[in-house]
Amino acid sequence: MTASPSPRRARARPIDSLPDRLLSVADNALKTLVGGLHPSRPMPQPAVALRQAQTDELDAEQRELSGRLMRVNHVGEICAQALYQGQALVARDPALHEHFSQAARDECDHLAWCSRRLQELDSRPSLLDPLWYAGALALGALAGSFGEKLSLGFVVETENQVEQHLASHLQRLPQADVESRAVVEQMKSDEVQHALAAEKLGALTLPAPVRWAMRGAAKVMTTTAHWI
C-alpha cells in the first residue's frame, strides 16, 4: 500500500466533528460489509510464464483449500478497514487522523481483490464478517486512545503479523493457483511497506505481552474464518 506522509509534516485539514466521524465510520462499515469499496489499482496478475505453465484447472480439493485461505485473507482485510477507522476515529492530531484514513483507503485494494478472487473460486466470505469488523473497530479505537506513538506501534505489530500470515499462505496455497498467489504476494509486499512507514513516523515497540495477546487473538480469528 502507499506510504502516508509523516503526521508532523503533512498538511491535513482539521478533524471533522465527532458526529461526522461516526457517520464516516458507519458509511465505511456498510461499504466494507456489502462490497461497496472499489480498488484504485488493478488486481495483480501472475506472470505470463506462470499462466502459460498452468495447463490444468484446479481440482475440487485445491479449489476448496484456496477458497478457505482467501476467505481468511478477506477477513483480515475486513479487520484492517475497521482497525484503521477505529484509530482515525480517536486521533486528535489532524495529520495522524488523515494518515489512518488514507491507510484504510489503501486497504480497499486488498479487500476488493480478495472479494473478487473468492467469487472466482466459487467460495464465500466469512459469515461472521460483521463481528470481525465490530471487534477490530473497538480494538483500533482502544489502541488509538493510548497516544500517537503506541497507536503507530500497534500498526507496525499488526502489519508484521499479517506479513508472516501471508507468507504462510504462500506455502499452503496450491502451486497451480497462480491467480491467488499473485494477489497474496502483492498484499504481502504492501503490508511490509506499511509497517516500515509507521516505523518512520516514530512508532514504539509494543510490550511483549501485548504482542502475544495480539497473536492469540489473530489465531482465533484465522482458525474460525477458515471454516465459518
N, C-alpha and C positions, 0 to 999 in steps of 0.2 A: 504494500500500500504506500501511498505517497507520504513522505515525511512532512509533518506540520512544522511551522516556524516556532522558534522559541517564544514562550509566553512573555519574556522580558523585552523582546524585540518586535513582536508582532503588533500591528496597529489594528486592534479589534474594536468593533462597535460596542457600545455599552450593553451590558447584560439585560435581557428582557425582564419584565416583572415576573414574579413567581407564578401568577395565573397563566401568563403567556408561555412560560417554560413548561408548565404542567400540560398545557394544551399541545405543545410541541411534542412532548413525550407520548401523550395519548395518540397523536397522529402517527408518530413513528411506530408505536406498538401495533396499531391497526395495520399499517402498510407492511410491517415485518411479518406479521402472523397470517395475513391473507395474500401475500405475494405482490404487494404494490410497489416494491422498491425495484429500481431498474439500474443495471450496471452502466458504468461510464467507460468500461473497457470491454473489448470483445472477449468471449470465452476462450481460454487457452486451448490450443490445438496441438496434438502430437506432431513430432517431426515427420516429414513426408516419408522418410525411410522406415520409420516405425509403423506408420499407417500401411505402407505397401507390404511390410513383412507380416501384417496381421491377415492371414488368409482364412482363419476360422472364426466363426461367430462364438461369442461366449456361450458356454453351455449353461444349463439351468442352475447348477450349483455355483458356478462362477458369478453369474448374474445376481444371484441371491446374496452372495458374500459382498460383492461390490455395492449393492443396494444398501445393505446394512451399514457398511463402513461410510458410505456417502451420507446416509441419514445421520450418523453420529457427527460428521463434519458439518452438516446442515444445522444441527442443534448447537454446535459450537459457534456458528455464525449468528444464530438467534441470540445466544448469550452475549456475544461480542457487541451486537447492537445495543442490548439492554445495559450492559456494563458501562459503555461509553455515555449513553444517555443519562444513566444514574450519576455518573461523575460530573457530567456537564450541568446537571440539574442543581447541584450544590456548590459548584465552583463560584468563588467570589471574584476572582480575577477575570476580567473580560477576555483577555488573550488566552488564558488557560481554558475558559469555557469554550472558546472558538476552537482550540486545539482538540478537545474531546469531541466536539460536534463534528469537526472535519474527519476525525478518526472514525466516527460512526458512519459517516458518508462513504469513506474509503471501503469499509467492510461490506457495503452494499454489493460490491462486485462479487465477493466471495459467496455471499448469500444467494445471489441470483444464479451464479454458476452451479452451486450445489443443487439448487432447486431444479434447474434445467437438467442436470445430469440424473437426478432422481427420476424425472419423467422419462428420460431416455432409457433408463434401466427398468421401467415399469414398476418402480418402487414408490414409497410414500414418505412424507416427513413423519417425525415423531408425533404420536397422539398427545404427548404431554408438552408440546411447544408453549402454550400459554403459561404453564407452570414454570418452565425453564426461564422464560422471559421475565416473569414477575420476580423470581428469586434472584436472577442476575441484576435486575434493576435495583433491587434493595441492596444487594452487595456492593454495586457500584456507588450508590449514594453513601453507604456506610464508609467505604474506602475514601471517597472524596471528602468526607467530613473531618478526616484526620489531617488535612493540610495538603498543600501542593506537592511537596517532595515525596510524602508517603503515598499519595494518590498516584503519582507517576511511578513510584516503586511497585505499586500494585500492577500497573500496566506492564512493566518490564517482566515481572514474575509470571503474569498471565501469558504474555506472548512467548516467553521461553518455554513454558509448559505446553502451549499449543504447538510450537515448533517441534518439540520432542514427540508429541502425539501424532503429528502429521508424518514425521519420519517413520514412526512405527507402522502407519497405514501404508506407506510406500513399500514396506516389506511384506505386508499382508495382502495388498491388492493383487489380483491375478495379473501376471505379466501381459496377458493378452488384452487386458482392459487399458489400452493406451490412452483413451479419452479421459477416464477418471484420473489416471496417473498424471496426465498433463495439468489437470486442474489442481490436484493436490500439490504438485511440485511448485506451481506458481504461488499458491497460497502460502506454502512453507517459506518461500523466498520473501514474500511480502511481510510475514509476521516477524522474521528476523530483522528486517529493516525498521519495522515499527518499534521493536524493543530497543534498537540502537538509538532511534530518535528520542525516545523517552529518557534513555540514559544521558544523552547530551543535554537534556533540559534540566538535569540535576536530580534525577530520581535517587531515592535512598534504597538501600538493600533491606528487604523486609526481614524481620526476625525469623529464625528457623521454625519455631512452632507455627507461625502464620503460613509459611510456605508449605509445611507438612499438611496443615489443615486444608489448604487450597488443593493440594494434590489428592487428598482423600475425597473431597467434595467432587473434584473432576472425575475421579474414578467411579463414583456412584452414578454420576450423570452419564458418562460414556457407556458404562455397562448397561444401564437401564435403557438408554436410547437405542442401543444395538438391537434390542428386542421389541420395544414398545414405541 
